[in-house]
């Protein structure tokens, strides 16, 4: 088992892989964000099974690296490097302030885009 030095910090992982497909052997490089290397490898296996139909036995992990933000190549990983990133919550449902104001039917539709 691999123990992380900083298990609460999200890191960028680069993984080099060789896998056997129906047509031959291929090399590829993928990047993942996770707090543990084992989590990144689990993401790799799920991604390879879904995108390339590669099973567990046909995948060989060549090399794993912890990457700095400048070393990342993939745009889907780079988009999380912004310090001011925000995740809006567009569908907010307001609840009644107390139980006595709860009603089953309302006269108007709720506004959920506050």
Backbone torsions as a table, in degrees:
resi	resn	phi	psi	omega
1	UNK	NA	141.2	-178.6
2	UNK	-103.0	126.3	177.9
3	UNK	-104.5	133.0	-179.6
4	UNK	-83.5	147.9	175.9
5	UNK	-72.8	-37.9	178.6
6	UNK	-124.9	84.1	-173.6
7	UNK	-73.2	-13.5	-179.2
8	UNK	-97.1	-4.2	-178.6
9	UNK	-97.7	132.7	177.7
10	UNK	-80.4	131.1	-177.2
11	UNK	-122.9	163.2	175.6
12	UNK	-99.2	129.4	179.5
13	UNK	-118.5	133.2	172.3
14	UNK	-107.7	129.5	-176.1
15	UNK	-127.5	124.6	174.6
16	UNK	-96.4	134.1	-170.4
17	UNK	-135.3	144.8	166.7
18	UNK	-119.3	133.2	179.5
19	UNK	-141.7	153.7	178.2
20	UNK	-99.2	124.7	175.1
21	UNK	-107.0	-172.7	178.6
22	UNK	-69.3	-24.1	-176.0
23	UNK	-100.9	-13.1	180.0
24	UNK	159.4	-164.4	-179.6
25	UNK	-101.6	135.9	-177.0
26	UNK	-130.8	147.5	172.7
27	UNK	-107.3	144.2	174.4
28	UNK	-155.3	164.3	-178.2
29	UNK	-126.9	131.0	179.9
30	UNK	-132.8	152.8	177.3
31	UNK	-121.5	142.2	179.7
32	UNK	-139.4	155.0	173.4
33	UNK	-112.7	127.8	179.1
34	UNK	-161.8	167.9	177.7
35	UNK	-89.9	-16.9	180.0
36	UNK	-131.1	148.5	176.4
37	UNK	-63.9	-37.5	179.8
38	UNK	-64.9	-33.9	175.9
39	UNK	-67.1	-38.9	177.7
40	UNK	-66.0	-38.3	178.2
41	UNK	-68.1	-38.3	174.6
42	UNK	-61.4	-41.3	176.1
43	UNK	-62.0	-38.8	179.1
44	UNK	-61.0	-48.7	-178.9
45	UNK	-62.9	-40.0	177.9
46	UNK	-66.3	-40.4	179.8
47	UNK	-66.8	-42.3	179.5
48	UNK	-66.8	-36.7	178.6
49	UNK	-68.2	-36.3	-176.9
50	UNK	-82.4	-45.9	-175.4
51	UNK	-81.9	-37.3	-171.9
52	UNK	-116.5	-0.7	-178.3
53	UNK	54.8	36.2	179.8
54	UNK	-95.3	128.2	179.3
55	UNK	-81.9	172.8	-177.1
56	UNK	-60.3	-40.0	-176.1
57	UNK	-74.3	-19.3	-177.5
58	UNK	-94.7	3.1	-177.6
59	UNK	-107.4	129.5	175.0
60	UNK	-119.9	121.5	177.9
61	UNK	-85.3	119.1	-177.3
62	UNK	-85.1	-47.6	-173.1
63	UNK	-155.1	143.1	174.0
64	UNK	-126.1	140.8	179.6
65	UNK	-136.0	147.4	167.0
66	UNK	-91.8	123.7	-172.8
67	UNK	-105.0	146.0	168.4
68	UNK	-78.1	170.1	-179.6
69	UNK	-64.1	-34.4	-178.9
70	UNK	-73.6	-23.3	-177.5
71	UNK	-84.0	-12.6	-177.8
72	UNK	-70.8	141.8	-178.6
73	UNK	-108.4	-33.5	-170.3
74	UNK	-82.2	133.3	-177.4
75	UNK	-66.8	-28.5	179.1
76	UNK	-71.1	-18.3	173.9
77	UNK	-90.7	-37.6	-178.0
78	UNK	-64.7	-28.5	-176.3
79	UNK	-67.0	-16.6	177.9
80	UNK	-91.6	2.2	-179.0
81	UNK	-85.6	-2.8	178.6
82	UNK	-73.1	128.2	-179.7
83	UNK	-69.6	-26.1	-176.6
84	UNK	-98.6	23.2	-178.2
85	UNK	-66.4	139.2	-179.6
86	UNK	-131.4	149.3	178.4
87	UNK	-120.5	96.1	-177.3
88	UNK	-68.6	151.3	176.9
89	UNK	-110.1	91.1	-169.4
90	UNK	-76.3	-22.0	-173.2
91	UNK	-115.0	78.2	-179.1
92	UNK	-96.4	130.0	178.7
93	UNK	-108.2	116.9	-179.5
94	UNK	-76.1	134.7	178.8
95	UNK	-100.5	158.0	177.0
96	UNK	-66.2	145.6	-175.6
97	UNK	-68.4	-30.5	174.8
98	UNK	-146.0	170.3	-173.5
99	UNK	-66.9	-27.2	-177.8
100	UNK	-70.1	-19.6	178.1
101	UNK	-93.1	-0.8	177.6
102	UNK	-71.1	130.4	174.1
103	UNK	-132.3	155.2	-179.7
104	UNK	-79.8	-37.4	-178.1
105	UNK	-120.3	140.6	179.6
106	UNK	-114.9	153.9	178.4
107	UNK	-77.3	-25.1	-179.1
108	UNK	-133.5	158.7	-179.7
109	UNK	-71.8	148.4	179.8
110	UNK	-74.0	150.0	171.8
111	UNK	-97.3	117.9	-175.0
112	UNK	-108.0	6.7	-175.4
113	UNK	-109.5	37.8	-177.0
114	UNK	-71.1	NA	NA
